[in-house]
Amino acid sequence: MPGAARYDDIADFYAAGWTDAIEDPASVRLLDLLGAVAGRRVLEIACGHGRVSRELARRGAEVVGADISRALIDKARAAEREAPLGIRYVHEDVAHPREPLGSFDAVVCNFGLSDIDDLEGAVATAAGALHPGGVFACSIVHPCFPGGRNVSGSWPGDATYHAEGWWRADGELSSLRRQVGANHRTLSTYVTTFRRHGLWLDELAEPEPDAAWAATRPDAARFPVFLVMRCVRR
């Protein structure tokens, strides 16, 4: 079984802060790039407490959600019991699954890739789960985001963009990343890893943060904050 995950200790904080209201620009754009999902089988990797999985199911998809955090999967399963949508949640390390997760028309990952230490393994799982012509869509904090006053960027303030690795944010307004950290990788690392596993970049978007976020972080909002990518399985 997967071991304890960084999100296990903050599951209540995370579920309270990221509700089922899919209103943030990156998640909205992610679902746009994924396209119509009615009647399609969709796998969400790093699904957390299932907010995006539930939205996909409401749109008519047959959904499987997988996450390494037992605490978050427990919350997702509790929500499914309370309001059934036909979602199957599995407690699994998607970078090293014990068995195949199934065959899917689409795989989605919303802000999860930077939480996964083994990018190669996770992308291999995503690609291996897709039919030829299937879609992989993901959103991340933009690898080129330098941060701003009280807002941590994508890499440590005392390092450079090209220095990859796991680190823990220290920005006062970066509440989540101060607790669980993140893996910084360059944009080229993401794209070449996708290509190595037969996922060809088809479209990308750099949605602007919402007005309320930008108003309290005006210097950070001058830069690209989010990156959303859609790839097609060759």
C-alpha positions as CSV (number, residue, x, y, z in Angstrom):
1,M,0.0,0.0,0.0
2,P,1.2,3.6,-0.5
3,G,2.8,5.1,2.5
4,A,1.9,8.2,4.4
5,A,1.6,11.3,2.2
6,R,2.4,14.9,2.9
7,Y,-1.3,15.8,2.5
8,D,-2.4,13.3,5.2
9,D,-1.5,15.8,7.9
10,I,-3.4,18.7,6.3
11,A,-6.4,17.0,4.8
12,D,-9.0,19.0,6.7
13,F,-7.2,22.3,5.8
14,Y,-7.1,21.3,2.1
15,A,-10.7,20.1,1.8
16,A,-12.0,23.3,3.5
17,G,-10.0,25.6,1.3
18,W,-10.6,23.9,-2.1
19,T,-14.4,23.2,-2.3
20,D,-16.5,21.7,-5.1
21,A,-17.1,25.2,-6.6
22,I,-14.9,25.0,-9.7
23,E,-14.3,28.7,-10.2
24,D,-10.6,29.3,-10.2
25,P,-9.3,30.2,-13.7
26,A,-6.8,27.3,-13.9
27,S,-9.3,24.6,-13.1
28,V,-12.0,26.2,-15.4
29,R,-9.5,26.2,-18.2
30,L,-8.4,22.7,-17.5
31,L,-11.9,21.4,-17.9
32,D,-12.3,23.5,-21.1
33,L,-9.2,21.9,-22.6
34,L,-10.4,18.5,-21.6
35,G,-13.5,19.0,-23.6
36,A,-16.8,17.1,-23.5
37,V,-16.6,14.1,-21.2
38,A,-20.1,12.7,-21.3
39,G,-19.9,8.9,-21.9
40,R,-16.1,8.9,-21.6
41,R,-13.9,7.0,-19.1
42,V,-11.7,9.5,-17.2
43,L,-8.9,8.9,-14.7
44,E,-8.0,11.7,-12.3
45,I,-4.5,11.2,-10.9
46,A,-3.7,13.1,-7.6
47,C,-7.4,13.5,-7.2
48,G,-7.2,14.6,-3.6
49,H,-10.6,14.8,-1.9
50,G,-12.3,14.4,-5.3
51,R,-13.6,17.9,-6.2
52,V,-12.6,17.7,-9.9
53,S,-13.6,14.0,-10.1
54,R,-17.1,15.0,-8.9
55,E,-17.4,17.8,-11.5
56,L,-16.3,15.3,-14.2
57,A,-19.0,12.8,-13.1
58,R,-21.6,15.6,-13.0
59,R,-20.7,16.2,-16.6
60,G,-21.4,12.6,-17.5
61,A,-18.0,10.9,-17.3
62,E,-17.3,7.5,-15.8
63,V,-14.6,8.5,-13.3
64,V,-11.8,6.8,-11.4
65,G,-9.9,9.0,-8.9
66,A,-6.5,8.0,-7.5
67,D,-4.4,9.6,-4.8
68,I,-1.5,8.6,-2.5
69,S,-3.1,10.3,0.5
70,R,-5.3,8.0,2.5
71,A,-6.9,10.9,4.4
72,L,-7.9,12.6,1.2
73,I,-9.2,9.4,-0.4
74,D,-11.3,8.8,2.7
75,K,-12.9,12.2,2.3
76,A,-13.6,11.5,-1.4
77,R,-15.2,8.2,-0.5
78,A,-17.3,9.8,2.2
79,A,-18.6,12.4,-0.3
80,E,-19.4,9.6,-2.7
81,R,-21.4,7.8,-0.1
82,E,-23.3,10.9,0.8
83,A,-24.1,11.9,-2.8
84,P,-23.3,9.0,-5.1
85,L,-22.0,9.9,-8.6
86,G,-20.6,6.5,-9.5
87,I,-17.0,7.4,-8.9
88,R,-14.5,4.8,-7.9
89,Y,-11.7,6.1,-5.7
90,V,-8.4,4.2,-5.2
91,H,-5.7,4.7,-2.6
92,E,-2.7,4.5,-4.9
93,D,0.7,5.9,-5.7
94,V,0.2,6.8,-9.3
95,A,3.9,6.9,-10.0
96,H,4.2,3.2,-8.9
97,P,0.8,1.6,-9.1
98,R,0.5,-1.9,-7.8
99,E,-1.6,-2.9,-10.8
100,P,-2.9,-1.1,-13.9
101,L,-5.6,1.5,-13.1
102,G,-7.6,0.7,-16.3
103,S,-8.0,2.0,-19.8
104,F,-9.3,5.5,-20.3
105,D,-10.3,8.1,-22.9
106,A,-8.8,10.9,-20.8
107,V,-6.5,11.4,-17.9
108,V,-6.6,14.7,-15.9
109,C,-4.3,16.0,-13.2
110,N,-5.3,19.3,-11.5
111,F,-2.3,20.9,-9.7
112,G,-0.9,17.5,-8.8
113,L,2.2,17.0,-10.8
114,S,4.3,19.3,-8.6
115,D,3.2,17.2,-5.6
116,I,4.4,13.9,-7.2
117,D,8.1,13.3,-6.6
118,D,8.5,10.8,-9.5
119,L,7.3,12.7,-12.5
120,E,8.6,10.1,-14.9
121,G,6.6,7.4,-13.2
122,A,3.4,9.4,-13.0
123,V,3.5,10.4,-16.7
124,A,4.2,6.8,-17.6
125,T,1.1,5.8,-15.7
126,A,-1.0,8.5,-17.4
127,A,0.2,7.6,-20.8
128,G,-0.2,3.9,-20.2
129,A,-3.8,4.3,-19.2
130,L,-4.8,6.2,-22.4
131,H,-6.2,4.8,-25.6
132,P,-4.3,6.1,-28.7
133,G,-5.8,9.5,-29.4
134,G,-6.7,9.9,-25.7
135,V,-6.2,13.2,-23.9
136,F,-4.0,14.1,-21.0
137,A,-4.8,17.5,-19.4
138,C,-3.0,19.0,-16.5
139,S,-2.7,22.3,-14.6
140,I,0.3,23.5,-12.6
141,V,1.6,26.6,-11.1
142,H,3.6,28.1,-14.0
143,P,7.2,26.8,-13.8
144,C,8.3,30.4,-14.8
145,F,6.3,32.1,-12.0
146,P,8.9,34.1,-9.9
147,G,6.5,35.0,-7.1
148,G,6.1,38.4,-5.5
149,R,5.9,40.1,-2.1
150,N,4.8,37.5,0.4
151,V,4.1,35.1,-2.4
152,S,6.5,32.3,-3.2
153,G,7.3,31.5,-6.8
154,S,7.9,28.2,-8.4
155,W,11.5,27.9,-7.1
156,P,13.3,29.0,-3.9
157,G,14.1,32.6,-3.7
158,D,17.8,31.9,-3.2
159,A,18.0,29.5,-6.2
160,T,17.5,29.9,-10.0
161,Y,14.8,28.8,-12.4
162,H,17.0,26.0,-13.7
163,A,17.7,24.4,-10.2
164,E,15.1,21.6,-10.1
165,G,14.0,19.8,-6.9
166,W,11.7,19.6,-4.0
167,W,11.5,22.6,-1.7
168,R,9.1,24.2,0.8
169,A,7.8,27.7,0.2
170,D,8.1,30.5,2.8
171,G,5.8,33.2,1.4
172,E,3.2,34.4,4.0
173,L,0.5,34.1,1.4
174,S,1.6,30.7,0.1
175,S,-0.3,28.8,2.8
176,L,-0.5,25.4,1.1
177,R,3.1,25.2,-0.2
178,R,4.5,26.3,3.1
179,Q,2.9,23.1,4.5
180,V,3.5,20.5,1.8
181,G,6.2,22.0,-0.4
182,A,6.5,21.4,-4.1
183,N,8.7,19.9,-6.8
184,H,10.1,22.6,-9.1
185,R,10.8,21.5,-12.7
186,T,11.5,23.6,-15.8
187,L,8.9,23.8,-18.6
188,S,11.2,21.9,-20.8
189,T,11.4,19.0,-18.3
190,Y,7.6,18.7,-18.4
191,V,7.3,18.8,-22.1
192,T,10.1,16.4,-22.9
193,T,8.9,14.0,-20.2
194,F,5.4,14.0,-21.9
195,R,7.0,13.4,-25.3
196,R,9.1,10.5,-24.0
197,H,5.9,8.7,-23.1
198,G,4.0,9.5,-26.3
199,L,2.1,12.5,-25.0
200,W,2.3,15.2,-27.6
201,L,1.5,18.8,-26.6
202,D,-1.6,19.8,-28.4
203,E,-2.6,23.1,-26.7
204,L,-1.6,25.2,-23.7
205,A,-3.1,28.1,-21.8
206,E,-1.8,30.6,-19.3
207,P,-5.0,31.8,-17.6
208,E,-4.7,35.0,-15.6
209,P,-5.5,34.8,-11.8
210,D,-8.9,36.1,-10.8
211,A,-9.3,39.8,-9.9
212,A,-9.5,39.2,-6.1
213,W,-6.2,37.3,-6.1
214,A,-4.5,39.9,-8.3
215,A,-5.7,42.8,-6.2
216,T,-3.9,41.5,-3.1
217,R,-0.8,40.4,-5.0
218,P,-0.4,43.0,-7.7
219,D,3.4,42.5,-8.2
220,A,3.0,38.7,-8.5
221,A,0.0,39.1,-10.8
222,R,2.3,40.8,-13.4
223,F,3.8,37.4,-14.2
224,P,2.4,34.1,-15.6
225,V,0.9,32.3,-12.6
226,F,-0.8,29.2,-14.0
227,L,-0.1,26.8,-16.9
228,V,-2.6,24.4,-18.3
229,M,-1.6,21.8,-20.9
230,R,-3.5,19.4,-23.1
231,C,-1.6,16.5,-24.7
232,V,-2.7,13.7,-27.1
233,R,-1.6,10.1,-26.8
234,R,0.2,9.0,-30.0
